[in-house]
Each structure stands twice: as structure tokens, then as C-alpha cells.
């Protein structure tokens, strides 16, 4: 039986939330964290670097998050 960590696919999410750009990262071992940026270009650059670091080959997807979505996790992920 595979461990939980082995079943997690790394991903990077870029979302706009309340005027800030948020990059959410899930690493290969399941560790996750977020970084927020005021400037979209900085957020995109950081997200792209994380995508490369994690070995994710596809382009990033962007989720536009509204205030109503603040209590839920964005579902758009890079593949």
C-alpha cells in the first residue's frame, strides 16, 4: 500500500484574492505553504520558479478568487 505522501502530486496555484496575488504551493512530500504579492508579475515569476523547482512541466493556471471563495480552497491547479 502506498503512503499518503507518495500519492500527493506537487502543484502550484496562482490566485487573485482581495487585491493581492497569492501563490499556493504543495510539495512532493505534502508540505504546503502560500506567499502573497501585491504585484502580479512578481507572483507569476515566483510561481514559475516553484513550478520549475518542483518539476511540474505544464504552465500555471490562474484562479480568480472572490470574497465569497475566501473560506474555500481554490480548485484550479497546474498539471
Buried (B, 14 or more C-beta within 10 A) or exposed (E): EEEEEEEBEBBBBBBBBEEEBBBBBBBEEEEEEEBEBEEEEEBBEBBBEBBEEBEBEEEBBBBEBEEEBEEEEBEBBBE
